[in-house]
Each structure stands twice: as structure tokens, then as C-alpha cells.
Amino acid sequence: MWVDYLNPDAAKWWSSKFEPSHFPGFDGLVDIWNDMNEPSVFSGPEVTAPRDMKHYGDVEHRDLHNMYGFLMTKSTYEGLTQYRPNTRPFILTRSFFVGSQRHCAAWTGDNMSKWEHLRMTIPMLLSHSIAGITFIGADIPGFFFNPETEELVVRWYQTSVFHTFFRGHAHLDTKRREPWTFSEPTKLAIRDVIRLRYTYLPLLYKLFYENELSGMPPMRPLWMTFPED
């Protein structure tokens, strides 16, 4: 079942689920991961989402599909801020749209643990950044498949350390890949780069503050700094 977030009552219902009574015994900050938050079209647009699947206001799903994740995280954000007004919510989404940066962070979805996917990560994240989706990253060291070599794992960490969203994540069927599961040199290399990231956290906070004021993304292609070169 999919909630119709175009319906104001449905959106409010979803927001109400973040009322603290739904989290008994837990009064801290609630981090929310909105994953698989769009009807995935695996079988063709007329099969997964038939044309008579109408939303509130007689809107066809095909006209709303790319906005669905945006509407979900918007309702999530509104629920968290309503019931926890003194805390800053952290919401992560896989599906997003223009304006999603108001409510959540995002990642690039189910990438593969391959060199070409590491290479694609850089232009993907820079493109999203200059388009306004600035709190974004990619799964380290790739979601699907096992890393081809330990060097790929190290290079992926070294590349991702300066991305705004930074996390290791993998498919259930892959081998364990926590840093301590690799050889000693690889483990130490990953440890060093994570420590490096921690030293840069004050700068990242400053860049996010600048992003809030001016829209300038924390991750920038070189041509933004050197437009005449």
C-alpha cells in the first residue's frame, strides 16, 4: 500500500505517526530513513503503476511519480518538527525531487562496488550539489557485489571522505565489509581517512551554514571557484 500524500488528511496521518507515544521508552532524537519511498517501476509504467491508479484530485501517478519521495519526506519532516520542536531532525531519503533539500539528506541509491561506479560518484554528487541537493553521498564502497580488490575499498573511502553524506552500506547478500574485516594495511588506511574526516567536520559545518545563507553548495566543482580558468 502507498500513502497518497497529495491528500492533506493522508499527509497529516503520516505526520502523526511521529508522535512520541509511538516510540515508548525513547525520548531522544529520532533519525528517519525513508527508503524504497516510491513505487518502483520494474515491470513497465502500465503494469507497476496502472493509469487508473489515481491520487487525490484525480492526478495520475505518472504525473506525480518523481515527486512522491519529496511529498513523503515533507510529511516526515513536518511530523518530527511538530512533535519534537526543540530538536533538529535528520531524515535520509532515496527518492527526492526539487526542494527536497529543505527536509532531508539523500544518497544516490543502489550503486555497484566497481571502479566505474566510484568514478561516476564524483560527477553525480557535484551535479546534485549545484542543483541544490547539497547533503548527499553514495554508498561506500558500493551497494551491490563484493569489492573487486581491497584497493577499491580504500580508494572509495578516500574519495568519499569529503562528501557531505558519508556512510558504509551494502546489500544483504554481500560479504561483511566493516573496516576491521580487511587486511591490516587496509584497515589502517580506512581508519586514517575517517580520522581525517573528523578533523574537517568544523569546516563542513561552516560550509553548510554558508549553504543555508546563500545556497552555495559545500561540494563544488572547480569551475565554481575558478570560472575564468
N, C-alpha and C positions, 0 to 999 in steps of 0.2 A: 504494500500500500504506500502511496505517496501523498504527503500533505499538500494541499493546494494553498500555497502561501499568498496567492492573489486574493483569496478570501480573507477579509480582515478578521473574521472570527477564528478562522483556522490559524492565522498567524499569531493571534493573541493566545490561543490554546497552546501552541508550541512554546511561546514565551513563558507561559505559566508553569511549564514543567521544570523551570529552574528555580522555583520557589524552594527555600531551604528545607522544608519538610520532606522533600523528595530525596534528600541526602542526609538521612538520620545519622547523628553522631559525628558529622563533619561540618565544621564551621569555617574552614579555610578557603583559600582561593580555588575556584573551580576552573580547571583548564578543559576546554571542549574541543574535540576533534570531530569535525563534520566530514566524514569520509563517504565515498560512494554516494555523494549527495546530488546525483542527477540520474534520471532513468537512462542507463547506458544502452545505446543503440547497437546491439550486437547482431541483430537479425534483419536489419533494414528499417528505414523510417516508418514504413507502413505496418510493420509487424510488432516491433517493440513498443512503439507509440502510435497506435492507430489514430486516424484523423478524427474519429468521433470521441476521442479522449479529450474532453473539453474542460477548461478551467473556468473559474469564476468570471462572469462577464462574457461567456461564450467565446473564450480565447482558445485557439488550437494550441496543443502542446508544442508543435513545431515552431510556433511564433514566440514561445516562451523558453524553449529548452536551454539556450545558453545563459539565460538569466536565473534559472531555477536555483543554482547554488548560491547566487547572490541573495535571493529572497530568503533562503534558509538561514544563512549566516546573519542576515539582518535581524530576523526574528530571534535568533540565538543571542545576539548582542543585546537586543532590547530586553530580553528576559534577564540576562545576567546583570545589566546595569540597573534594572528596576529593583531586583531583589538584593543586590549587593552594591549599593550606590557608592560605597567608600573604597571599593577595590577596582583595579584595572583588569578587565577580563582578557584572557588570552584564548583566542579561537583560531584553530587551524582548519583550512578547507582545501579540498582537492578541486572542487568546481567553483569557478569565480567569474566575474564579469566587471565591466567598467564600474568603478565606485566601490568594489569590494574592499579596497584598502581602508575604507572608513571603519570596517568592522573586524577584519581578520588578517592573519598571515596566510600564506599559500605555499604549496610546493608543486613541482612540475609533474607529479603523477608517476606512473609505473615505468620508470626507465630501466635500462639493462646494464648489467655490470660488464660493460665493454668499453674499449678505448674510444670508439666513435661516439658513444653516448656521453662520456666525460667531455669530449671535445665540443659536443653540441650544447652542453650545460652552460658554457660561458655566453655565447650569443643569445641563448634563450633567456637567461636571467637578466642580462643587460637590456634586452628588448622589453621585457616586462617592466623593468625598473624605470626606463624613460617613458613608458606608457602609464606610469602611476602606481603599478603594483610593486611596491618597494620592499615589503617584508616577505622575501621569497627565497627559496632554496631548492635543492634537489637531493634525493635520497643518496646517502653515502654508504657503500661505494657501488650504487646501482641496486635496484629492487629485484629484478629477475636475474636468474642464473648465478652461478658462483664466479667470483673473480678469476680471470684467466691466470693472473700472477699476483704475488704479494706486492710487486711494484705498482700495479694498478691501484691497489688499496691505498698505498702510501700517497701516490700522486693525487688520488681523489680527495683524500683528507687535506693535502697541501693546497689544492685548488679551492676547496670549499671553505677553508678557514676564514676567508674574507667575504663569504656570502652572508647575507643578513640572517637567513634562517639556516641553522646548522644542526643536522641530526643524522645518525645512522639508522637505516631502516631496510628491511628485506622481506622477501616473500617467505611464507611458512616453510616451503619445501627446500629452501637453500640451506647450506651449511652454516653453523654458528660463525659469527664474524666479529664478535667483540674484540677489541684490540689485543687482549691478553691471549686470544686463541691462536695468534700468529707467532712466527718466529721472534726471537728476542730482538734482532735489529728492527724488524717491522713494528713491533710493539713500542720500542723506544722512539722510533720516528713518529708514530702516531701520537704518543704522549707529548713529545716536544712541540708538535704543531698545535695540539689542544691547549697546551700552556701558552703558546704564542697568542692564540685567540683570546685567552683570558686577559692578557696584557693590553689587548686592543679594545676591550669592552667599553672603557670610558670614551674612546673615540667614536665607537658605534653609537653610544647614547647621544653624543653630541651631534653626529650626523643625522640621527633620527629626529632630534629636536629641530635641526635645520630643515629637515624634510617636512615636519609639521608646520613650520613657519612659511616656507617658500615653495615647497613641492620638489625641491632639488633632491634627487634620489641619493641614498648612501652609496649604492653601487653605480658607477658612472663609466661609460665608455670614454676612452682618451679624447675623442673629438669634442666632448663637452668641456674639457679643461683646456684643450688646445685647438680651438675651432679653426685657426688660420694655418695650422701646420699640415 
